[in-house]
Amino acid sequence: MFLNMLRAESQQLFLETAYTLAHVDGMFVEAEKEVLKAYCREMETAFDIEHAPIALQDLKRKMSASLSPTEKWPIPRLMDTINEW
């Protein structure tokens, strides 16, 4: 997926997003944990999966504050999709 090409800060934000979305249904099953571990292996980074996911609006603010303009382009569509749930 080319995740290893992201800046370290963007990698962590990607993992935080995936982690938060994995919790949307109120469950975090083994298959979701394995996907996050695969992402971490690809990016050669670590991510603490024991903390509580952050609120979606907080995640949106965090994205807006830390991503470059090029990285920000999919955020509005992503948030629209999340809000549809």
C-alpha positions in Angstrom: 0.0 0.0 0.0 3.0 2.3 0.1 2.4 3.1 3.7 6.1 3.1 4.4 6.4 6.2 2.2 4.4 8.3 4.7 6.1 10.6 7.1 6.3 9.1 10.6 3.6 11.5 11.9 1.3 10.6 9.1 1.9 6.9 9.7 0.8 7.2 13.3 -2.2 9.2 12.2 -3.1 6.5 9.7 -2.8 3.9 12.4 -4.9 6.0 14.8 -7.6 6.3 12.1 -7.7 2.6 11.3 -7.8 1.8 15.1 -10.6 4.3 15.7 -12.6 3.0 12.7 -12.1 -0.6 13.8 -13.9 0.3 17.1 -16.9 2.0 15.4 -19.1 -1.1 15.9 -18.1 -1.3 19.6 -15.9 -4.4 19.0 -12.2 -4.9 18.3 -11.8 -8.4 17.1 -8.6 -10.5 16.4 -8.9 -10.0 12.6 -8.8 -6.2 13.1 -5.8 -6.5 15.4 -4.0 -8.5 12.7 -4.7 -5.9 10.1 -3.2 -3.2 12.3 -0.2 -5.4 13.0 0.3 -5.9 9.2 0.2 -2.1 8.7 2.8 -1.7 11.5 5.0 -4.3 9.8 4.7 -2.6 6.5 5.6 0.8 8.0 8.2 -0.7 10.3 6.7 1.2 13.2 4.8 0.4 16.4 1.4 1.3 17.6 -0.2 0.8 21.1 -3.5 -1.0 20.6 -4.3 -1.0 24.3 -5.4 2.6 24.6 -9.0 3.8 24.0 -9.8 5.1 20.5 -10.2 8.8 20.1 -13.5 10.5 19.2 -14.1 10.9 15.4 -14.3 14.7 15.7 -11.0 14.8 17.6 -9.4 12.6 14.9 -10.7 15.0 12.3 -9.1 18.0 14.1 -5.9 16.0 14.5 -5.8 15.3 10.8 -6.5 18.9 9.8 -3.8 20.1 12.1 -1.0 17.7 11.1 -1.4 16.7 7.5 0.0 18.5 4.5 -2.4 19.9 1.9 -1.7 16.9 -0.4 -2.4 14.5 2.4 -5.6 16.3 3.4 -7.6 15.9 0.2 -9.4 12.6 1.1 -10.5 13.8 4.6 -13.8 15.4 3.7 -15.0 12.3 1.8 -13.8 10.0 4.7 -15.7 12.1 7.2 -18.8 12.1 5.1 -18.6 8.3 4.9 -18.2 8.0 8.6 -21.1 10.4 9.3 -23.3 8.2 7.0 -22.8 5.3 9.5 
